[in-house]
Amino acid sequence: MRALAGLLALLLAGSAGAADLSADALLRDHLWREVRQAPESRRPKVGLVLSAGSLRGVAHVGVIQALEDAGFPIDLVAGTSMGAVVGAMYASGKTAKGLREFAVSINVGSGNNLTAASLVSLLLFDKLLSSENTEIMLRKNIGGVRFDQTLKPFACVSMDVYTGEAIIFRDGDVAKAVRASMNLPGIFRPLEYRHRFLVDGGVVDYIPVDAAKLLGAEWTIASVTETDYTTSRPENVLESLLQVIDIRGSYLSREQRKQASFVIEPPVGDIGMFEDHRIVEAIDKGVVTASAKLDAAKESLILASIPRLRDGWGAKGAKAE
């Protein structure tokens, strides 16, 4: 049986050559059906990790749509900043269709108070804004759900602005925690919650693979919506601040990518925080990119599942005898 598992791994990795691609494809399809239908005990627990990324993070919706259409098993979800918003809704039961409907309705300022007047107050009078409307928006979409009530286990990350610690939320009120996770420092007032003063988690945990693992993930697929800051030219104080945050996130993501089992990165790095007219474009790029990488993601999960699937094969063989 061990030899059989080794042979399967070689075939999936392409080491068997191109002599019989149709047989290889049939084997892959058969194993994928086994993985999809297997209980968690016979495959790794799969965690979906959604990065920070400001408005670019709506591309996560497209990634989820492609995974959902393919029947990809997702057991738990972790997110930071915009990834926390999308992740909270998905973990609470919204389908990819529902997430898309929410995303296309977003206007910059709808989930906060980034209006022209408030920005003048921020820039001229040094008065930080409130992110309360973010929490209100979330409650309209997911209600007062607690972490122990989500349909899939969920975690999100914020940062204590006074200690620099990453704070991973796994219990309590979801909307309040997600508000803290996307509370941009230097723009919004730190959120005082649980004796902490909290700001955007992207500063310390851009791709929260660690949060997914705390929930029990054994194999993680990360959707990363990193900016291309090398081509960006800030034109005001606010854009400069956001670029500094993005640069910090980019450096963090280099190491955090290595911790994920598989990475999907939609090409949305040129989409700015205020370009809400490009939301549909970002979602569609998420769909296209994830769809193109689905076969590779399936093979990765199949290979990770073979040791446990093998035990089932042995049991079936014993019954046959």
Disulfide bonds with the S-S distance in Angstrom:
none
